[in-house]
Amino acid sequence: MGRGFFVWASSVLLSCTLLWPSAVRASAVYEIQLPQVFLEGISYDLTVSSPAAEHTATSQPTPLLRVNDFPYTPSRSDGEWIFNDVVVTGTGAAVVSLEISGEVVQQTEVSGIPAWVSILPPLVAIGMALLIRSVLPALMLGLWLGAWALEGLTAKGLFTGLFTSFEVYVANAVADYDHATIMLFTFMIAGMVGVISRNGGMRGIVEWIITGANSAKRGQLAVWSLGLLIFFDDYSNTLVVGNTSRSITDRLRISREKLAYLVDSTAAPLATVALVTTWIGYQVSLIGDAIAPLDDLTMSPYSIFLNSILYSFYPFMAILLVVLVITTGREFGPMLAAERRARSTGVTAPPVKSRVGQDDEAALAMKEGVPPRAFNALIPVAVMIVGILVGLYVTGEGDTIGEIVGSANSYRALMWASLAGALVAIVMTAAQRLLTLDEIVDAWVSGARFTFIAMIILVLAWSMSEISRELHTADFLIASLGDTLPAAALPAVIFVLAAFTAFSTGSSWGAMGILLPLVLPLCWAIMGMEGLTADKDYFILYSSVSGVLAGAVWGDHCSPISDTTVMSSLSAGCDHIEHVRTQLPYALLAGAAALGFGTLPTSFGLPWWVGMLGAAAVTVVGLRLLGQPVEDYRPD
C-alpha cells in the first residue's frame, strides 16, 4: 500500500513537472520594467528581460507586449527585448500583458495620469519658495505632490505619498554614493573653515588682502579673481571662495547677497567652458553616447564639445556681467537695495530670520589673544586645491591633461583633498598651540554645523530631481515642443528647454544627462532632412550642444532648488531665497542677451564671434539702462 502510493505520487509529480504550463514557467524567467505611472500621450521604451536566456542553450520565444490590448513587438538583444514608443492614451489604469507563444504569462495594471501633471511638483516647489520665501516647506510640498502623482493621484496615494516621499526619495538621495561624497566634502571644508576662523587664519587673510582690496569695488574684483583661479570644479569654487571671502566683504560693506552672486556666477559658468574641469568627462561622455548611433557623424565627442564652447554664450555673458557690475558700480533690481543697505548701514546680511548658519557665526569668530596669521588659512586651502588637482591626476587616465581630468573620479579627489586640508589645519593649529584639542573639535563642529540647513535643502533638491526623473518631466517638455522644428530654430528651442528643465529639476547635470541623448539625434535627423550635413553646416550641431550645456547652467542659476545655488548661499552666509531673488534679474539679463543676440543669430548662419560681440553689447547696454550707481566704500 505504502509503496504503491509512493509510486503513484511520484508519477503524478513527474507528470505535473513535464506538463507544467509554459505560461507559468515563462512568468518566472521574464521581468517587465515598467514606470510607476504612465503619462498620457508620452512614449516609453519598455524592457522585458530574461536572465535565463544567457544560460540556456535553446532559444526562447519572442514575447509580445499588449498595453490596453494594443500589441507591441520587440527587438531582441542579449536576453532582453526593447519595446519602443509604447504610448498610453487616456488616464486611469492601463493593463499591461506579456504574452509568450500566445499565452498571457504576466499581467499588471499601471496608473495613467495627464502628462501636464509631471511639471507640477517642481513648479509648485519653486512657486511656493518664491511666494513664502522659505524653501524647506516648499520643497516638502513639491515632493509630496510628486509622490502623490506617482501613486496615480488616488485618494490613498494622497496619504501614502507623504511617507513615500520621505521613505523612498529622501532616503535614496542620502544613500546615493555621489551625494554622500558631496555632503562629506562640504562638511570637511566647512569644518576646516571653522578651524582656520578660530585660529586667526581668516583674519590674517583679511588683513593681508585688505591692503590691496581697500574698497568695495576692489574687494569684489578680488573675489571674482579668486573665483577664476579655482576654475576646475564648481563645488570647490563655491565653497572655498565664499567661505574665504565672507569676512573681507563684510568689512568692505559688500552685501551677502552680492557675495553669493559673485560666487555663483564664477562657478558653474566657468566650469562648463574651461578646457580642464571636472565637468568635461561627464559632458563628453554624454555627447559620445548620444552620437554613437549616428553612422554618418564621424567627429569625436571631444571635438564636438570644443567647438560647442564657441557657441556657449550664456556662461561668457554671466562672467562678463559680473565684471561690468563691479567696474561700473551699477546695480538693479533687489540687488540695488541690498547693496545700498550694506553701504549706508554696514548691515551686510539680509534682514531675515532664516539666514543659513546665523547661530554659528559667533562660534566661528577668532579666539581672543591669538595672532592673525594668514598662512594658517592659506596653507590648508592651498593643500586642498593642490590635493584636488593631484586626486584628479591620480584617478584619471589618458595622454593629455584634458583626457586625464575628463576621465578622473572627481568625487574621490574632492574627498581626499578636503580631508587633507582639514587635517593640515588641525595639525598646524595644534602645533602652534593656538587652540586646545577641545577648542579645535568645537571649532570644526561649529563650522560643519554651519552647513546643516543648507544640506537639508540640498537633499530635498536631489529628491525633487529624482521625482522629476520618475515622472518623465523632460519627456513631457520635449513632446510638447514636437519634432517638426526647422533646424535654424532648434538651438534656441533647445537652449530654452534645457534652461526650463534645469530650473524645474534644480540640476544642470541632470538636465544635460536627460536632454543630450534626446536632442542630438533629433538635431542630426533634422539636419539630414534639410540637407545640412556638410561641414559648413555643423554650426547647427555645435550650437545645439551648447544649447543644452549653457541652457542647463542658465536654468540652474535661476532655480531656488539648485544645488550650486544652495551652496552659494551657504558659503556666503546669505538667506537662500534672498540670494535667488537678487541674482535672478542678472541671470535673466545675461540669458536674454545670450539667447536673443547670440544663439538665435548664429543659428541662421552668422559667425560665432558676431553673436558673442552682439550678446556682449546688449549686456553692456542693458546694465547701462537698468542699473543705478551705488557708491563705493573705503574703510577708515
C-alpha positions as CSV (number, residue, x, y, z in Angstrom):
1,M,0.0,0.0,0.0
2,G,2.7,2.5,1.1
3,R,5.0,1.5,-1.8
4,G,2.1,1.7,-4.4
5,F,1.1,5.1,-3.1
6,F,4.7,6.4,-3.4
7,V,4.9,5.2,-7.0
8,W,1.6,6.8,-7.8
9,A,2.6,10.1,-6.1
10,S,5.9,10.1,-7.9
11,S,4.2,9.6,-11.3
12,V,1.8,12.4,-10.6
13,L,4.6,14.8,-9.6
14,L,6.6,13.9,-12.7
15,S,3.6,14.4,-14.9
16,C,2.9,17.8,-13.3
17,T,6.5,18.8,-13.9
18,L,6.5,17.8,-17.5
19,L,3.1,19.2,-18.2
20,W,3.6,22.4,-16.2
21,P,2.1,25.2,-18.3
22,S,4.6,27.1,-20.3
23,A,3.0,30.3,-19.2
24,V,3.8,29.6,-15.6
25,R,7.3,28.6,-16.3
26,A,7.8,31.6,-18.6
27,S,6.5,34.0,-15.9
28,A,9.3,33.0,-13.7
29,V,12.0,34.0,-16.1
30,Y,10.6,37.1,-17.7
31,E,10.7,40.5,-16.0
32,I,9.0,43.7,-17.2
33,Q,10.5,47.0,-16.3
34,L,7.5,49.4,-16.0
35,P,7.3,53.0,-14.9
36,Q,5.4,53.8,-11.7
37,V,2.8,55.7,-13.8
38,F,2.2,56.3,-17.5
39,L,1.9,59.9,-18.7
40,E,-0.9,60.3,-21.2
41,G,0.4,60.6,-24.8
42,I,4.1,60.2,-23.8
43,S,6.1,57.4,-25.4
44,Y,8.1,54.9,-23.3
45,D,10.7,52.4,-24.1
46,L,9.8,49.3,-22.0
47,T,12.2,46.4,-21.4
48,V,11.4,42.7,-20.9
49,S,14.4,40.9,-19.6
50,S,15.1,37.2,-19.3
51,P,18.3,36.4,-17.3
52,A,17.9,32.7,-18.0
53,A,18.3,33.4,-21.8
54,E,22.1,33.8,-21.4
55,H,22.4,30.4,-19.7
56,T,20.1,28.2,-21.8
57,A,21.1,26.5,-25.0
58,T,17.7,26.7,-26.5
59,S,16.3,29.9,-27.9
60,Q,13.4,31.4,-26.1
61,P,10.2,32.5,-27.9
62,T,9.9,36.2,-28.6
63,P,7.4,37.8,-26.2
64,L,4.6,40.1,-27.2
65,L,3.5,43.1,-25.1
66,R,0.0,44.4,-25.0
67,V,-0.9,47.7,-23.4
68,N,-4.7,48.1,-23.2
69,D,-5.0,45.4,-25.9
70,F,-2.7,47.3,-28.3
71,P,0.2,44.9,-29.3
72,Y,3.9,45.9,-29.4
73,T,6.6,43.8,-31.0
74,P,10.2,44.0,-29.6
75,S,13.8,44.0,-30.8
76,R,16.0,41.2,-29.4
77,S,19.3,42.0,-27.7
78,D,21.2,39.6,-25.4
79,G,18.5,38.3,-23.2
80,E,16.2,41.4,-23.2
81,W,13.7,42.8,-25.5
82,I,13.0,46.5,-26.0
83,F,9.5,47.7,-26.8
84,N,9.9,51.2,-28.3
85,D,7.4,54.0,-28.4
86,V,4.8,52.5,-26.1
87,V,2.0,55.1,-25.7
88,V,-0.9,55.1,-23.4
89,T,-3.9,57.2,-24.4
90,G,-6.3,58.3,-21.7
91,T,-6.0,58.3,-18.0
92,G,-6.9,55.6,-15.5
93,A,-5.4,52.1,-15.1
94,A,-3.5,50.8,-18.1
95,V,-3.5,47.0,-18.4
96,V,-0.1,45.6,-19.4
97,S,0.1,42.0,-20.6
98,L,3.1,39.9,-21.5
99,E,2.3,37.0,-23.9
100,I,4.6,34.0,-24.7
101,S,3.5,31.8,-27.6
102,G,0.0,33.2,-27.4
103,E,-0.4,32.7,-23.7
104,V,-0.6,35.5,-21.1
105,V,2.2,34.9,-18.6
106,Q,2.1,38.2,-16.8
107,Q,-0.5,40.9,-16.4
108,T,-0.4,44.1,-14.3
109,E,-2.1,47.5,-14.1
110,V,-0.2,50.8,-14.2
111,S,-2.0,54.0,-13.4
112,G,-2.2,56.7,-16.1
113,I,-2.2,60.4,-15.4
114,P,-2.4,63.5,-17.5
115,A,1.1,64.4,-18.9
116,W,0.9,68.0,-17.6
117,V,0.9,66.8,-14.1
118,S,4.6,65.9,-14.4
119,I,5.5,69.5,-14.4
120,L,3.5,70.5,-11.3
121,P,5.8,69.3,-8.5
122,P,8.8,71.4,-9.5
123,L,6.7,74.3,-10.4
124,V,4.8,74.2,-7.1
125,A,8.0,73.9,-5.2
126,I,9.6,76.8,-7.0
127,G,6.5,79.0,-6.9
128,M,5.9,78.4,-3.2
129,A,9.6,79.0,-2.4
130,L,9.4,82.4,-4.1
131,L,6.0,83.2,-2.6
132,I,6.6,82.3,1.1
133,R,10.3,82.9,0.9
134,S,11.1,79.7,2.7
135,V,12.5,76.8,0.6
136,L,12.2,73.9,3.1
137,P,8.4,73.7,3.3
138,A,8.1,74.5,-0.4
139,L,10.3,71.5,-1.3
140,M,8.5,69.2,1.0
141,L,5.2,70.3,-0.6
142,G,6.6,69.6,-4.1
143,L,7.9,66.2,-3.0
144,W,4.6,65.3,-1.5
145,L,2.8,66.3,-4.7
146,G,5.2,64.4,-6.8
147,A,4.9,61.2,-4.7
148,W,1.1,61.5,-4.9
149,A,1.3,61.8,-8.7
150,L,3.5,58.6,-8.8
151,E,0.8,56.9,-6.8
152,G,-1.7,57.7,-9.6
153,L,-3.3,60.7,-7.9
154,T,-5.5,58.3,-5.9
155,A,-7.2,59.2,-2.6
156,K,-5.0,56.6,-0.8
157,G,-1.9,58.0,-2.6
158,L,-2.6,61.4,-1.2
159,F,-2.0,59.9,2.3
160,T,0.8,57.4,1.4
161,G,2.6,59.9,-0.8
162,L,3.7,61.9,2.2
163,F,5.5,58.9,3.7
164,T,6.8,57.6,0.4
165,S,8.4,61.0,-0.4
166,F,10.4,60.7,2.8
167,E,11.0,57.0,3.0
168,V,11.9,56.4,-0.7
169,Y,13.1,59.6,-2.3
170,V,14.8,61.5,0.6
171,A,16.4,58.2,1.8
172,N,17.7,57.4,-1.7
173,A,19.1,60.9,-2.1
174,V,21.1,60.5,1.2
175,A,22.1,56.9,0.4
176,D,23.5,57.8,-3.1
177,Y,27.3,57.5,-3.0
178,D,27.9,60.6,-5.0
179,H,25.5,62.6,-2.9
180,A,27.1,61.3,0.3
181,T,30.5,62.3,-1.1
182,I,29.4,65.8,-1.7
183,M,27.9,66.1,1.8
184,L,31.1,64.8,3.4
185,F,33.2,67.0,1.2
186,T,31.1,70.0,2.3
187,F,31.3,69.1,6.0
188,M,35.0,68.7,5.8
189,I,35.5,72.1,4.1
190,A,33.1,73.8,6.4
191,G,34.9,72.2,9.4
192,M,38.3,73.4,8.1
193,V,36.9,76.9,7.7
194,G,35.7,76.7,11.3
195,V,39.2,75.8,12.5
196,I,41.0,78.5,10.4
197,S,38.5,81.1,11.5
198,R,39.0,80.4,15.2
199,N,42.8,80.2,15.0
200,G,43.1,83.6,13.3
201,G,44.0,82.5,9.8
202,M,40.9,84.0,8.2
203,R,41.5,87.3,10.0
204,G,45.1,87.2,8.7
205,I,43.9,86.8,5.1
206,V,41.5,89.8,5.6
207,E,44.3,92.0,6.9
208,W,46.6,90.8,4.1
209,I,44.2,91.3,1.2
210,I,42.7,94.5,2.6
211,T,46.0,96.3,1.9
212,G,45.2,95.9,-1.8
213,A,41.4,95.5,-1.8
214,N,40.8,98.6,0.2
215,S,37.5,99.5,-1.3
216,A,34.2,97.7,-2.0
217,K,35.0,97.7,-5.8
218,R,38.5,96.3,-5.3
219,G,37.1,93.7,-2.8
220,Q,34.6,92.5,-5.4
221,L,37.3,92.2,-8.0
222,A,39.4,90.2,-5.6
223,V,36.5,87.8,-5.0
224,W,35.9,87.5,-8.8
225,S,39.6,86.8,-9.4
226,L,39.7,84.2,-6.8
227,G,36.8,82.5,-8.4
228,L,38.6,82.5,-11.8
229,L,41.6,80.8,-10.2
230,I,39.6,77.9,-8.9
231,F,38.2,77.0,-12.3
232,F,38.5,73.3,-12.3
233,D,35.4,72.4,-10.1
234,D,32.3,74.3,-9.3
235,Y,31.8,72.9,-5.8
236,S,35.3,73.7,-4.8
237,N,35.0,77.1,-6.3
238,T,31.7,77.9,-4.5
239,L,32.7,76.7,-1.0
240,V,36.3,77.9,-0.9
241,V,35.7,81.4,-2.4
242,G,32.6,82.1,-0.4
243,N,33.9,81.0,2.9
244,T,37.3,82.7,2.4
245,S,35.9,86.0,1.2
246,R,33.0,86.5,3.6
247,S,34.9,88.3,6.3
248,I,36.6,90.5,3.7
249,T,33.3,91.6,2.1
250,D,31.7,92.2,5.4
251,R,34.5,94.6,6.3
252,L,34.1,96.4,3.0
253,R,30.3,96.6,3.3
254,I,29.5,94.4,0.4
255,S,26.2,92.7,1.0
256,R,26.0,88.9,1.5
257,E,23.6,88.8,-1.5
258,K,26.2,90.3,-3.7
259,L,28.9,87.9,-2.4
260,A,26.6,84.9,-3.1
261,Y,26.0,86.3,-6.7
262,L,29.8,86.7,-7.3
263,V,30.4,83.2,-6.1
264,D,27.5,81.6,-8.0
265,S,28.4,83.4,-11.3
266,T,32.0,82.3,-11.4
267,A,31.4,78.6,-10.5
268,A,29.3,76.7,-13.0
269,P,29.6,79.2,-15.9
270,L,33.4,78.8,-15.7
271,A,33.4,75.1,-15.1
272,T,31.2,74.4,-18.2
273,V,33.6,76.2,-20.7
274,A,37.0,75.8,-19.2
275,L,39.1,73.2,-21.0
276,V,40.3,71.3,-18.0
277,T,37.5,70.8,-15.4
278,T,35.7,68.0,-13.6
279,W,32.7,68.7,-15.9
280,I,34.4,67.7,-19.1
281,G,34.4,63.9,-18.6
282,Y,30.7,64.0,-17.9
283,Q,29.8,66.2,-20.8
284,V,32.0,64.5,-23.3
285,S,30.7,61.0,-22.3
286,L,27.1,62.2,-22.7
287,I,27.9,63.6,-26.2
288,G,29.7,60.3,-27.1
289,D,26.7,58.2,-26.0
290,A,24.3,60.4,-27.9
291,I,26.2,60.4,-31.2
292,A,27.2,56.7,-31.1
293,P,24.1,55.5,-33.1
294,L,24.6,58.2,-35.8
295,D,26.5,56.4,-38.5
296,D,27.3,59.4,-40.7
297,L,28.7,61.6,-37.9
298,T,32.4,60.9,-37.7
299,M,33.6,63.7,-35.4
300,S,34.9,62.8,-32.0
301,P,32.8,63.7,-28.9
302,Y,35.7,65.9,-27.5
303,S,36.0,67.8,-30.8
304,I,32.2,68.5,-30.8
305,F,32.5,69.7,-27.2
306,L,35.4,72.0,-28.0
307,N,33.6,73.5,-31.0
308,S,30.4,74.0,-28.9
309,I,32.3,76.3,-26.5
310,L,32.4,79.0,-29.2
311,Y,28.5,79.0,-29.1
312,S,28.2,78.9,-25.3
313,F,27.1,82.5,-25.0
314,Y,25.4,82.4,-21.6
315,P,28.4,81.4,-19.5
316,F,30.6,84.1,-21.1
317,M,27.8,86.7,-20.6
318,A,27.3,85.7,-17.0
319,I,31.0,86.1,-16.3
320,L,31.2,89.4,-18.3
321,L,28.2,90.8,-16.4
322,V,29.9,90.2,-13.1
323,V,32.9,92.3,-14.3
324,L,30.7,95.0,-15.6
325,V,28.6,95.3,-12.4
326,I,31.8,95.5,-10.3
327,T,33.7,98.0,-12.5
328,T,30.8,100.3,-13.3
329,G,29.3,100.2,-9.7
330,R,25.8,99.9,-11.2
331,E,23.2,97.6,-9.7
332,F,19.5,97.0,-10.5
333,G,16.6,95.0,-9.1
334,P,16.6,93.8,-5.5
335,M,20.4,93.8,-5.5
336,L,20.4,97.6,-5.7
337,A,18.5,97.8,-2.4
338,A,20.8,95.2,-0.8
339,E,24.0,97.0,-1.8
340,R,22.7,100.4,-0.7
341,R,21.7,98.9,2.6
342,A,25.2,97.4,3.1
343,R,27.0,100.6,2.1
344,S,24.9,103.0,4.2
345,T,24.3,101.0,7.3
346,G,27.0,98.4,7.4
347,V,24.4,95.6,7.7
348,T,25.7,93.1,5.1
349,A,23.3,90.2,5.8
350,P,19.7,90.5,4.6
351,P,17.3,91.3,7.5
352,V,15.5,88.0,7.6
353,K,15.3,85.3,10.3
354,S,16.2,82.3,8.3
355,R,19.8,83.1,7.4
356,V,21.9,80.0,6.8
357,G,24.3,79.4,9.7
358,Q,23.2,82.5,11.7
359,D,23.5,80.9,15.1
360,D,27.1,79.6,14.4
361,E,28.8,82.8,13.2
362,A,29.7,83.8,16.8
363,A,31.3,80.4,17.3
364,L,33.4,81.0,14.2
365,A,34.9,84.3,15.4
366,M,38.6,84.4,16.1
367,K,39.7,83.4,19.6
368,E,40.8,86.3,21.6
369,G,44.6,86.6,22.1
370,V,45.7,84.5,19.0
371,P,47.8,86.2,16.4
372,P,46.1,86.8,13.0
373,R,48.4,84.8,10.7
374,A,47.3,84.5,7.1
375,F,49.4,81.3,6.4
376,N,47.3,79.4,8.9
377,A,44.4,79.7,6.4
378,L,46.3,79.9,3.1
379,I,48.3,76.7,3.6
380,P,45.3,74.4,4.4
381,V,43.4,75.9,1.4
382,A,46.4,75.5,-0.8
383,V,46.8,71.9,0.3
384,M,43.1,71.3,-0.6
385,I,43.4,72.9,-4.0
386,V,46.6,71.0,-4.8
387,G,45.0,67.8,-3.4
388,I,42.1,68.2,-5.8
389,L,44.5,68.5,-8.8
390,V,46.6,65.6,-7.6
391,G,43.5,63.5,-7.0
392,L,42.2,64.2,-10.5
393,Y,45.5,63.2,-12.0
394,V,45.8,60.0,-9.9
395,T,42.3,58.9,-10.7
396,G,42.3,59.9,-14.3
397,E,43.6,58.1,-17.4
398,G,44.9,59.4,-20.8
399,D,47.7,61.0,-22.6
400,T,46.7,64.7,-22.4
401,I,45.7,66.8,-19.4
402,G,42.2,67.2,-20.9
403,E,41.8,63.4,-21.1
404,I,43.2,62.8,-17.6
405,V,40.9,65.3,-15.9
406,G,37.9,64.4,-18.1
407,S,38.2,60.7,-17.0
408,A,39.1,61.4,-13.4
409,N,36.9,60.5,-10.4
410,S,36.2,64.0,-9.2
411,Y,34.3,62.8,-6.1
412,R,37.2,60.8,-4.8
413,A,39.6,63.7,-5.5
414,L,37.3,66.1,-3.6
415,M,37.1,63.7,-0.6
416,W,40.8,63.2,-0.4
417,A,41.6,66.9,-0.8
418,S,39.0,68.1,1.8
419,L,40.3,65.6,4.4
420,A,43.9,66.6,3.7
421,G,43.0,70.3,4.1
422,A,41.1,69.8,7.3
423,L,43.9,67.6,8.8
424,V,46.6,70.2,7.9
425,A,44.5,73.0,9.5
426,I,44.2,70.9,12.7
427,V,47.8,69.9,12.9
428,M,49.0,73.5,12.3
429,T,46.7,74.8,14.9
430,A,47.7,72.2,17.5
431,A,51.4,72.6,16.7
432,Q,51.3,76.4,17.4
433,R,49.1,75.8,20.5
434,L,46.6,78.4,19.2
435,L,43.7,76.2,20.4
436,T,43.3,73.3,22.7
437,L,42.2,70.0,21.4
438,D,38.7,70.6,22.7
439,E,38.6,74.0,21.1
440,I,39.7,72.6,17.8
441,V,37.0,70.0,17.9
442,D,34.4,72.6,18.8
443,A,35.6,74.9,16.0
444,W,35.4,72.1,13.5
445,V,31.9,71.1,14.6
446,S,30.7,74.7,14.6
447,G,32.0,75.1,11.0
448,A,30.3,71.8,9.9
449,R,27.0,72.8,11.7
450,F,27.1,76.0,9.7
451,T,26.1,73.8,6.7
452,F,23.3,71.8,8.3
453,I,20.3,73.8,7.0
454,A,21.9,74.0,3.5
455,M,22.5,70.2,3.5
456,I,18.8,69.6,4.2
457,I,17.9,71.9,1.3
458,L,20.4,70.1,-0.9
459,V,19.0,66.6,0.0
460,L,15.4,67.8,-0.7
461,A,16.6,69.3,-4.0
462,W,18.2,66.0,-5.0
463,S,14.9,64.2,-4.0
464,M,13.0,66.6,-6.2
465,S,15.3,65.8,-9.1
466,E,14.6,62.1,-8.7
467,I,10.8,62.7,-8.6
468,S,11.1,64.7,-11.8
469,R,13.0,61.8,-13.5
470,E,10.4,59.3,-12.3
471,L,7.6,61.5,-13.7
472,H,9.5,61.9,-17.0
473,T,9.2,65.7,-16.8
474,A,11.8,66.2,-19.5
475,D,10.0,63.8,-21.9
476,F,6.8,65.8,-21.4
477,L,8.6,69.0,-22.2
478,I,10.2,67.6,-25.4
479,A,6.9,66.0,-26.5
480,S,5.2,69.4,-26.0
481,L,7.6,71.1,-28.4
482,G,7.2,68.4,-31.1
483,D,9.7,67.3,-33.6
484,T,8.8,69.4,-36.6
485,L,11.0,72.4,-35.8
486,P,13.2,73.9,-38.5
487,A,16.9,73.4,-38.0
488,A,17.6,77.1,-37.6
489,A,15.2,77.4,-34.7
490,L,16.5,74.2,-33.0
491,P,19.4,75.6,-30.9
492,A,17.3,78.4,-29.4
493,V,14.5,76.0,-28.6
494,I,17.0,73.5,-27.0
495,F,18.5,76.4,-25.0
496,V,15.1,77.3,-23.6
497,L,14.2,73.7,-23.0
498,A,17.4,72.9,-21.2
499,A,17.0,76.0,-19.0
500,F,13.5,75.2,-18.1
501,T,14.4,71.6,-17.3
502,A,17.3,72.6,-15.1
503,F,15.1,75.3,-13.5
504,S,12.4,72.7,-12.7
505,T,14.7,69.9,-11.5
506,G,17.4,72.1,-9.9
507,S,20.2,70.2,-11.6
508,S,22.3,71.4,-14.5
509,W,24.0,67.9,-14.8
510,G,20.6,66.3,-14.6
511,A,19.3,68.4,-17.4
512,M,22.4,67.6,-19.5
513,G,22.0,63.9,-18.8
514,I,18.3,63.9,-19.8
515,L,18.4,66.1,-22.8
516,L,21.7,65.4,-24.7
517,P,20.7,61.7,-25.6
518,L,17.4,63.0,-26.9
519,V,18.1,66.3,-28.7
520,L,21.4,65.3,-30.5
521,P,19.8,62.5,-32.6
522,L,16.8,64.8,-33.2
523,C,19.2,67.6,-34.3
524,W,21.1,65.3,-36.6
525,A,17.9,63.9,-38.2
526,I,16.5,67.4,-38.9
527,M,19.9,68.5,-40.4
528,G,19.8,65.4,-42.6
529,M,16.2,66.1,-43.8
530,E,17.1,69.6,-44.7
531,G,20.4,68.6,-46.3
532,L,22.6,70.3,-43.7
533,T,25.2,67.6,-43.2
534,A,28.1,69.3,-44.9
535,D,31.0,70.6,-42.8
536,K,29.9,74.2,-43.2
537,D,26.6,73.4,-41.6
538,Y,27.9,71.8,-38.5
539,F,27.4,75.0,-36.6
540,I,23.8,73.8,-36.0
541,L,25.1,70.8,-34.2
542,Y,27.6,72.8,-32.2
543,S,25.0,75.3,-31.2
544,S,22.6,72.6,-30.2
545,V,25.1,71.0,-28.0
546,S,26.0,74.4,-26.4
547,G,22.2,75.0,-26.1
548,V,22.0,72.0,-23.7
549,L,25.1,72.8,-21.8
550,A,24.7,76.6,-21.5
551,G,21.0,76.5,-21.1
552,A,21.3,74.0,-18.3
553,V,23.6,76.4,-16.4
554,W,21.2,79.3,-17.0
555,G,18.3,77.4,-15.6
556,D,20.4,76.2,-12.7
557,H,21.3,79.8,-11.9
558,C,17.7,80.8,-11.8
559,S,16.4,77.9,-9.8
560,P,15.9,78.1,-6.0
561,I,16.2,74.3,-5.8
562,S,19.6,74.1,-7.5
563,D,22.5,72.5,-5.5
564,T,25.0,75.1,-6.6
565,T,22.6,77.9,-5.8
566,V,22.1,76.4,-2.3
567,M,25.8,76.0,-1.8
568,S,26.5,79.6,-2.9
569,S,24.0,80.8,-0.3
570,L,25.7,78.5,2.2
571,S,29.2,79.7,1.6
572,A,28.2,83.4,1.6
573,G,26.2,83.1,4.8
574,C,23.2,84.5,2.9
575,D,19.5,83.7,3.1
576,H,18.8,81.3,0.3
577,I,15.7,82.9,-1.1
578,E,17.3,86.4,-0.9
579,H,20.2,85.1,-3.0
580,V,17.8,83.7,-5.6
581,R,15.7,86.9,-5.6
582,T,18.7,89.2,-6.1
583,Q,20.5,87.1,-8.6
584,L,17.5,86.3,-10.8
585,P,17.4,89.7,-12.7
586,Y,21.1,89.5,-13.5
587,A,20.8,85.9,-14.8
588,L,17.8,87.0,-16.9
589,L,19.7,89.8,-18.5
590,A,22.7,87.6,-19.4
591,G,20.4,84.8,-20.6
592,A,18.2,87.1,-22.7
593,A,21.3,88.7,-24.3
594,A,22.8,85.2,-24.9
595,L,19.6,83.8,-26.5
596,G,18.4,86.8,-28.5
597,F,21.7,88.1,-29.8
598,G,23.9,85.1,-29.6
599,T,22.2,81.8,-30.1
600,L,19.4,83.0,-32.5
601,P,21.6,84.9,-35.0
602,T,24.3,82.2,-35.1
603,S,21.6,79.6,-35.8
604,F,20.8,81.4,-39.0
605,G,24.5,81.3,-40.2
606,L,26.2,84.3,-38.6
607,P,29.7,83.6,-37.3
608,W,30.0,82.8,-33.7
609,W,32.2,85.9,-32.9
610,V,29.4,88.1,-34.3
611,G,27.0,86.5,-31.8
612,M,29.5,86.9,-29.0
613,L,30.0,90.6,-29.7
614,G,26.3,91.2,-30.1
615,A,25.4,89.5,-26.9
616,A,28.2,91.4,-25.1
617,A,27.0,94.7,-26.5
618,V,23.4,94.0,-25.3
619,T,24.7,93.1,-21.9
620,V,26.6,96.3,-21.6
621,V,23.7,98.4,-22.8
622,G,21.2,96.5,-20.6
623,L,23.2,97.2,-17.5
624,R,23.6,100.8,-18.5
625,L,19.8,101.2,-18.9
626,L,18.7,99.2,-15.9
627,G,21.4,99.9,-13.5
628,Q,21.8,102.7,-11.0
629,P,25.1,103.7,-9.4
630,V,26.0,102.5,-5.9
631,E,28.7,104.5,-4.1
632,D,32.0,102.8,-3.4
633,Y,33.1,102.3,0.2
634,R,36.6,102.6,1.7
635,P,37.0,101.7,5.4
636,D,38.8,104.2,7.5
